């Protein structure tokens, strides 16, 4: 609708390893990127409920020879592309990790080749939300990264959490792990999770019946009163059953509006590009915290790519 911002991005990309660095343990070349789920399929590998279980995305037969696996973090565009017109839409792509009304803690494996979705584990045990089922679809924005060397001025002096930007999709559809949906961005909450900034984008599926009525964060409270408070309370309390204290929030616990949210997303898209091109690793010696240096080096080595063409520019929001 008229209140949506128009995004523009380069549609063709060529991703190859940095020439000055050793080739990473990833596919050596990526000839295309995916602006929607139109030509993608999802397959499970291994037995569900085990440490080895993975959910992987691949190009459907006929798109390329064989089923080329793709990274849901790197090979899906941030901006949704209409498969019918091949043009950018006003929406962003949302990669679902945890469906609403479920509790298994699935997440993109950022440090594994191809970045499949796995169930998180701690000390060899698979993790679930002890609080119970989550009541919104939970996942992330592709091609974003919360840089652990960056201290956002509104994040209570905390650094980024080293992951893609999280998304809470409040639409009615139950979205499965690995599924990609176009969403309308509405606003953002700054959660502080064990000393790290952990932004939570609030969005709604572009095809949801409520989507035409929700164009900014205030519309959510107007049409769906109590929804935002419930999201905040979920994130405040979900670690308490694990014996941890309640989470806290920056910005006076406010959900910030769409314009603010898009600025955070742009920053995190730029940080992602610095990560995969090796630029962040080349700068890392300037960081005093040795633990953060190790985190970035490990992630950079397993995700090192080069952006070809004009896609060095961040998407225009």
C-alpha positions in Angstrom: 0.0 0.0 0.0 0.9 3.7 -0.1 2.6 3.7 3.3 5.1 1.0 2.3 8.6 2.0 1.4 9.9 0.8 -2.0 13.1 -1.2 -1.8 15.6 -1.6 -4.6 18.4 -4.2 -4.8 20.6 -5.8 -7.4 18.9 -8.9 -8.6 22.0 -10.7 -10.0 24.9 -11.6 -7.7 28.0 -13.6 -8.1 29.6 -14.8 -4.9 33.1 -16.3 -4.9 35.8 -16.7 -2.2 38.1 -13.8 -1.4 41.2 -14.3 -3.5 43.6 -13.2 -0.8 42.3 -15.7 1.8 42.3 -19.5 1.8 39.1 -21.0 0.3 36.5 -21.6 3.0 34.8 -24.9 3.4 31.8 -23.7 1.4 30.7 -24.0 -2.2 33.3 -22.2 -4.3 30.8 -20.3 -6.4 27.3 -18.9 -6.1 25.8 -17.9 -9.4 22.4 -16.7 -8.2 20.5 -15.5 -5.3 16.9 -16.2 -4.4 14.4 -13.4 -3.8 11.5 -15.7 -2.8 10.8 -19.4 -2.1 9.5 -19.9 -5.6 12.4 -22.1 -6.8 13.4 -23.6 -3.5 12.6 -26.8 -1.7 13.2 -27.9 1.9 14.5 -31.3 2.9 15.1 -32.9 6.3 18.4 -34.9 6.8 18.8 -37.3 9.7 16.4 -38.3 12.4 14.3 -35.6 14.0 15.0 -35.3 17.7 18.7 -36.1 17.4 21.8 -33.9 17.4 22.5 -34.8 13.8 19.1 -33.6 12.4 19.3 -30.8 9.9 16.8 -28.9 7.7 18.3 -27.8 4.4 17.1 -25.6 1.5 17.9 -26.5 -2.1 17.2 -25.3 -5.6 14.4 -27.4 -7.2 15.2 -29.7 -10.0 15.3 -27.9 -13.3 16.6 -24.6 -11.8 20.2 -26.0 -12.1 21.6 -29.4 -12.6 21.0 -31.5 -9.5 19.7 -30.1 -6.2 22.2 -27.4 -5.3 22.0 -26.7 -1.6 21.6 -23.0 -0.7 22.2 -21.1 2.5 19.1 -19.6 4.0 21.4 -16.9 5.6 23.4 -15.9 2.5 21.6 -17.0 -0.6 18.2 -15.5 0.1 17.9 -11.8 -0.6 16.9 -9.5 2.3 14.2 -7.8 0.1 11.5 -10.0 -1.3 11.4 -10.3 -5.1 8.0 -11.0 -6.7 8.6 -14.3 -8.7 6.0 -13.3 -11.3 7.6 -10.0 -12.2 11.2 -10.5 -10.9 10.9 -7.0 -9.3 11.5 -6.0 -5.7 8.4 -5.7 -3.5 7.8 -3.5 -0.4 8.4 -6.6 1.8 11.4 -8.4 3.4 12.1 -12.1 3.4 11.5 -13.9 6.7 13.2 -17.3 7.2 11.2 -19.2 9.8 13.2 -21.2 12.4 10.5 -21.9 15.0 6.8 -22.3 14.1 4.2 -20.7 16.3 2.6 -23.1 18.8 5.8 -25.1 19.1 8.8 -25.1 21.5 11.8 -26.9 19.8 14.6 -24.3 19.6 15.5 -24.5 16.0 18.0 -22.0 14.6 20.2 -21.4 11.5 23.6 -22.9 12.1 25.7 -19.9 11.3 29.0 -21.7 11.8 28.2 -24.8 9.6 28.8 -25.2 5.9 25.6 -24.2 4.0 24.0 -22.9 7.2 21.3 -25.5 7.7 18.7 -25.3 10.4 19.4 -27.4 13.5 17.9 -27.8 16.9 20.1 -25.9 19.4 21.9 -27.9 22.0 23.7 -27.3 25.3 26.1 -29.9 26.7 24.9 -32.5 24.2 21.2 -32.0 25.1 18.7 -30.6 22.6 17.0 -27.4 23.7 13.4 -26.5 24.0 11.6 -23.5 25.5 10.9 -24.7 29.0 8.4 -21.9 29.3 6.2 -23.7 26.7 5.1 -23.1 23.2 5.9 -19.8 21.5 2.8 -18.0 20.2 4.3 -16.3 17.1 6.5 -17.6 14.2 10.1 -16.9 15.1 13.0 -16.7 12.7 15.4 -14.2 11.1 16.1 -11.8 8.3 18.6 -13.2 5.7 21.7 -11.3 4.9 21.8 -9.5 8.3 24.3 -9.9 11.2 24.3 -8.3 14.6 28.0 -7.4 14.8 29.6 -8.3 18.2 32.2 -5.6 17.7 29.5 -2.9 17.4 27.9 -1.1 20.4 24.6 0.4 19.3 24.1 3.8 21.1 20.5 2.8 22.2 21.5 -0.7 23.4 22.6 0.1 27.0 26.3 -0.2 26.1 25.9 -3.7 24.8 27.4 -5.3 21.7 25.6 -7.3 19.0 24.8 -11.0 19.6 26.7 -12.5 16.6 23.5 -13.7 14.9 21.1 -12.7 12.1 18.4 -10.2 13.2 15.5 -12.0 14.9 11.9 -11.7 13.6 8.5 -12.2 15.4 5.9 -12.9 12.7 2.5 -12.2 14.2 0.5 -13.5 11.3 -2.1 -16.3 11.6 -0.3 -18.8 9.3 1.9 -21.4 11.0 5.2 -21.3 9.1 7.4 -24.3 9.1 11.2 -24.3 9.8 13.1 -23.3 6.6 10.1 -21.8 5.0 10.6 -18.3 3.5 7.7 -15.8 3.6 7.4 -12.1 2.5 6.7 -10.0 5.6 5.7 -6.4 6.3 8.1 -4.9 8.9 6.2 -3.0 11.6 8.7 -2.1 14.4 11.4 -3.4 16.7 12.2 -4.1 20.4 15.7 -3.9 21.8 16.2 -6.9 24.2 19.3 -7.2 26.3 20.2 -10.9 26.5 23.0 -11.7 29.0 24.8 -8.4 28.1 24.2 -8.6 24.4 21.9 -6.5 22.2 19.3 -8.8 20.6 16.9 -6.9 18.4 13.5 -8.4 17.8 11.7 -7.2 14.6 7.9 -7.3 14.7 6.4 -8.2 11.3 3.4 -9.7 9.7 3.0 -12.0 6.8 2.3 -10.0 3.6 -0.6 -12.2 2.8 -2.2 -12.2 6.3 -5.7 -10.8 6.5 -4.6 -8.3 9.1 -1.7 -7.0 6.9 -3.6 -4.2 5.1 -4.5 -2.7 8.5 -1.0 -2.8 10.0 1.5 -0.4 8.5 3.5 0.7 11.6 4.0 -0.3 15.2 1.1 1.9 16.6 -1.3 0.0 14.3 -0.5 -3.2 16.1 -1.6 -1.8 19.5 -4.6 -0.1 17.9 -6.0 -3.2 16.1 -4.5 -6.0 18.2 -4.3 -4.6 21.7 -2.1 -6.5 24.1 -0.1 -8.3 21.4 3.1 -6.2 21.9 2.9 -6.5 25.7 2.6 -10.3 25.4 5.7 -10.5 23.1 7.7 -8.4 25.5 6.7 -10.5 28.4 7.5 -13.7 26.5 11.1 -12.5 26.0 11.3 -11.1 29.5 10.4 -14.4 31.2 11.3 -17.3 28.8 14.7 -18.1 30.5 13.4 -18.0 34.0 12.5 -21.8 34.0 16.2 -22.4 33.1 17.1 -20.7 36.4 18.2 -17.4 34.8 17.0 -13.9 35.7 14.4 -12.1 33.6 15.7 -10.4 30.4 15.8 -6.6 30.3 15.2 -4.1 27.4 16.7 -1.0 26.1 14.9 2.2 25.0 12.6 2.2 28.0 11.1 -1.1 26.9 9.4 0.6 24.0 8.7 -1.0 20.6 10.3 1.4 18.2 8.5 2.3 14.9 9.1 1.1 11.4 11.4 3.9 10.4 13.7 3.2 13.3 13.5 -0.6 12.6 14.6 -0.2 9.0 17.7 1.8 10.1 18.7 -1.1 12.4 18.1 -3.6 9.6 20.3 -1.5 7.2 23.1 -1.4 9.8 22.9 -5.2 10.2 22.8 -5.8 6.4 26.0 -3.7 6.1 27.6 -5.7 8.9 26.7 -8.9 7.1 28.5 -7.7 4.0 31.6 -6.8 6.0 31.5 -10.3 7.5 31.2 -12.3 4.3 33.7 -10.3 2.3 36.3 -10.7 5.1 36.4 -6.9 5.7 35.4 -7.4 9.4 38.1 -10.0 10.0 40.7 -7.7 8.5 39.6 -5.1 11.1 39.4 -7.4 14.0 42.8 -6.8 15.5 41.5 -3.3 16.5 39.0 -5.1 18.9 40.3 -5.4 22.5 38.1 -8.3 23.6 39.9 -11.6 22.7 36.7 -13.6 23.0 35.0 -11.4 20.4 38.0 -11.6 18.1 37.8 -15.4 18.2 34.0 -15.4 17.5 34.3 -13.2 14.5 37.3 -15.1 13.1 35.5 -18.4 13.4 32.3 -17.1 11.8 34.2 -15.3 9.0 36.2 -18.4 8.0 33.1 -20.5 7.6 31.1 -17.9 5.7 33.7 -16.1 3.6 32.4 -14.9 0.2 32.9 -12.1 -2.1 30.1 -9.9 -3.4 30.4 -9.3 -7.2 28.9 -6.6 -9.3 27.2 -3.6 -7.8 25.8 -5.4 -4.8 28.5 -3.9 -2.6 26.0 -1.2 -2.0 23.5 -1.9 0.8 19.9 -2.2 -0.3 18.1 1.1 -0.6 15.2 1.3 1.8 
